[in-house]
Amino acid sequence: MSITPDFLAILRCPFCKSKVQLKPDGSGLKCESCHRVYPIRDDIPIMIIDEAVIEEADAQK
């Protein structure tokens, strides 16, 4: 995964402007507030609202 901690620190959810976290499996970036998951394809985060999937809050574990 080529997303550095510095880059991750500045990324925000385009929908609600909250912080995002890298999913444990590295498949996407999950918003802390609205629980949208933005996919990562070819090491590039796809930060487009229409591409995001909303996960349940309990599904992060």
PAKOLMI-750415 format. One record per residue (C-alpha): residue number from 1; z negated, x, y negated. Coordinates in Angstrom, 3 decimals. Layout:
BEGIN
r miza: NUM&w: Z&u: X&v: Y
...
//
This chain:
BEGIN
r miza: 1&w: 0.000&u: 0.000&v: 0.000
r miza: 2&w: 1.050&u: 1.469&v: -3.304
r miza: 3&w: -1.093&u: -0.698&v: -5.587
r miza: 4&w: -3.524&u: 1.679&v: -7.218
r miza: 5&w: -7.011&u: 0.621&v: -8.327
r miza: 6&w: -6.025&u: 1.212&v: -11.969
r miza: 7&w: -2.990&u: -1.073&v: -11.651
r miza: 8&w: -5.039&u: -3.715&v: -9.824
r miza: 9&w: -7.629&u: -3.630&v: -12.630
r miza: 10&w: -5.073&u: -4.774&v: -15.218
r miza: 11&w: -3.299&u: -7.426&v: -13.124
r miza: 12&w: -4.188&u: -11.043&v: -13.884
r miza: 13&w: -3.184&u: -14.356&v: -12.368
r miza: 14&w: -0.251&u: -15.751&v: -14.367
r miza: 15&w: -1.591&u: -19.297&v: -13.875
r miza: 16&w: -5.233&u: -19.014&v: -15.020
r miza: 17&w: -5.458&u: -15.382&v: -16.301
r miza: 18&w: -8.324&u: -14.464&v: -13.923
r miza: 19&w: -8.626&u: -11.229&v: -11.949
r miza: 20&w: -6.791&u: -10.845&v: -8.660
r miza: 21&w: -7.949&u: -8.978&v: -5.567
r miza: 22&w: -5.939&u: -7.383&v: -2.812
r miza: 23&w: -6.238&u: -9.386&v: 0.411
r miza: 24&w: -7.839&u: -7.408&v: 3.261
r miza: 25&w: -4.590&u: -7.410&v: 5.238
r miza: 26&w: -2.618&u: -6.197&v: 2.193
r miza: 27&w: -0.213&u: -9.150&v: 2.312
r miza: 28&w: -0.929&u: -10.458&v: -1.164
r miza: 29&w: -3.070&u: -10.632&v: -4.272
r miza: 30&w: -5.580&u: -13.489&v: -4.425
r miza: 31&w: -6.878&u: -14.974&v: -7.658
r miza: 32&w: -10.670&u: -15.139&v: -7.893
r miza: 33&w: -10.621&u: -18.491&v: -9.744
r miza: 34&w: -7.721&u: -20.693&v: -8.676
r miza: 35&w: -7.310&u: -19.095&v: -5.198
r miza: 36&w: -3.556&u: -18.631&v: -5.544
r miza: 37&w: -2.188&u: -15.847&v: -3.381
r miza: 38&w: 0.782&u: -13.947&v: -4.768
r miza: 39&w: 2.807&u: -12.220&v: -2.050
r miza: 40&w: 3.529&u: -8.511&v: -1.916
r miza: 41&w: 7.060&u: -7.675&v: -0.782
r miza: 42&w: 8.249&u: -4.090&v: -0.354
r miza: 43&w: 5.055&u: -2.903&v: -2.118
r miza: 44&w: 5.851&u: -5.062&v: -5.177
r miza: 45&w: 3.505&u: -7.909&v: -6.171
r miza: 46&w: 5.492&u: -11.088&v: -6.828
r miza: 47&w: 3.482&u: -12.565&v: -9.699
r miza: 48&w: 5.488&u: -15.786&v: -10.033
r miza: 49&w: 3.488&u: -19.022&v: -9.989
r miza: 50&w: 6.085&u: -20.834&v: -7.857
r miza: 51&w: 5.882&u: -18.082&v: -5.216
r miza: 52&w: 2.090&u: -18.358&v: -4.858
r miza: 53&w: 0.285&u: -20.245&v: -2.109
r miza: 54&w: -3.132&u: -21.805&v: -2.749
r miza: 55&w: -5.709&u: -20.801&v: -0.125
r miza: 56&w: -9.026&u: -22.483&v: 0.460
r miza: 57&w: -12.036&u: -20.617&v: -0.966
r miza: 58&w: -13.558&u: -20.271&v: 2.529
r miza: 59&w: -10.368&u: -18.754&v: 3.971
r miza: 60&w: -10.915&u: -15.372&v: 2.313
r miza: 61&w: -13.244&u: -14.159&v: 5.095
//
